[in-house]
Amino acid sequence: MFIIAIVIAFSLALMGDGMRRVVKANELLTATALAQYEVDRVKNIAFPPTTDDRQDEYAKAKALCPYNSNYEVEVNSIPYDKDGLNGTVSDDDAMIRKITVDIYRKKDDAKMVTLTTYISRNGAI
């Protein structure tokens, strides 16, 4: 009986560890999908600015993700000039824009995923 109890206890511990790994993998998969969706959404904003209707979406502070309330999304945008230097480059002078999307788990504010993309004056690259 003692041996059977040890085997059962060990099996339950392994199952619990496996379940924790599955939950973590699902959270990471969801966060990655949300980040990819946000990158694709931001790539569709006109650059250089043609209208003022969506330009403020380039730089967005951390906010609740509209697609999944368990996550928060933060979009950062850095313009670069023709020499590849950032800083005080205006949208009119920028040649490339670096966009970074961070996804945070809401319950503990842990950063789950960071995706980076670049867009140029001629479209997404």
C-alpha positions in Angstrom: 0.0 0.0 0.0 2.8 2.4 0.8 4.4 1.9 -2.6 1.1 2.4 -4.4 0.5 5.6 -2.3 4.0 7.0 -3.3 3.3 6.2 -7.0 -0.1 7.9 -6.9 1.4 11.0 -5.1 4.2 11.2 -7.7 1.7 10.9 -10.5 -0.5 13.6 -9.1 2.5 15.9 -8.7 3.5 15.3 -12.4 -0.1 16.0 -13.5 -0.2 19.3 -11.6 3.1 20.4 -13.1 1.8 19.5 -16.6 -1.3 21.5 -16.1 0.6 24.6 -14.9 2.8 24.3 -18.1 -0.3 24.0 -20.3 -1.9 27.1 -18.7 1.4 29.1 -19.2 1.7 27.9 -22.8 -1.9 29.0 -23.5 -1.3 32.5 -21.9 1.8 32.9 -24.1 0.0 31.8 -27.2 -2.8 34.2 -26.5 -0.4 37.1 -25.8 1.5 36.4 -29.0 -1.6 36.4 -31.1 -2.8 39.7 -29.5 0.7 41.3 -30.2 0.6 40.1 -33.8 -2.9 41.5 -34.3 -1.8 44.9 -32.8 1.3 45.0 -35.1 -0.9 44.3 -38.1 -3.4 47.0 -37.0 -0.6 49.6 -36.6 1.0 48.8 -39.9 -2.2 49.9 -41.6 -1.9 53.4 -40.3 -0.8 55.8 -43.1 2.8 56.8 -42.9 3.7 59.5 -43.6 0.7 61.1 -42.1 -2.0 61.8 -44.7 -4.7 62.6 -42.3 -4.8 63.3 -38.6 -7.5 60.8 -37.7 -5.3 57.9 -36.5 -1.8 59.3 -36.0 -2.2 59.3 -32.2 -2.5 55.5 -32.4 1.3 55.2 -33.1 2.3 56.1 -29.5 -0.2 54.7 -27.0 0.3 54.3 -23.3 -0.4 50.9 -21.7 -4.1 50.2 -22.0 -6.5 47.4 -21.5 -6.5 45.1 -24.5 -9.9 45.5 -26.3 -9.9 41.9 -27.4 -9.0 40.1 -24.2 -9.5 41.8 -20.8 -6.8 39.6 -19.2 -4.1 41.5 -21.0 -2.8 45.1 -21.5 -1.2 46.4 -24.7 1.4 49.1 -25.1 2.5 50.5 -28.5 5.7 52.5 -28.8 6.7 54.3 -31.9 10.2 55.8 -32.7 10.7 57.8 -36.0 14.1 57.6 -37.7 15.5 60.1 -40.3 17.2 59.2 -43.5 20.5 58.6 -41.7 18.9 56.1 -39.3 19.1 58.4 -36.4 16.2 58.9 -34.0 15.5 61.7 -31.6 13.7 64.9 -32.5 12.6 63.7 -36.0 9.2 65.0 -37.0 6.7 62.8 -38.8 7.3 64.8 -42.0 11.0 64.1 -41.9 10.9 60.5 -40.7 11.8 57.9 -43.3 11.3 54.8 -41.1 9.2 54.2 -38.0 10.1 51.5 -35.5 7.0 50.2 -33.8 7.2 48.0 -30.6 4.2 46.3 -29.2 4.3 44.9 -25.6 1.7 42.7 -24.2 1.3 42.5 -20.4 -0.6 40.0 -18.2 -3.1 42.2 -16.3 -3.2 40.2 -13.1 0.5 40.7 -12.2 1.7 43.2 -14.8 4.2 40.7 -16.2 5.5 41.4 -19.7 4.5 38.4 -21.8 5.5 39.3 -25.4 7.3 42.0 -27.3 7.0 42.3 -31.1 8.9 44.9 -33.1 8.3 45.9 -36.7 9.3 48.7 -39.0 7.3 50.7 -41.5 8.8 53.0 -44.2 7.3 55.9 -46.1 6.5 53.4 -48.9 4.6 51.0 -46.7 5.4 48.1 -44.3 8.8 46.5 -44.5 
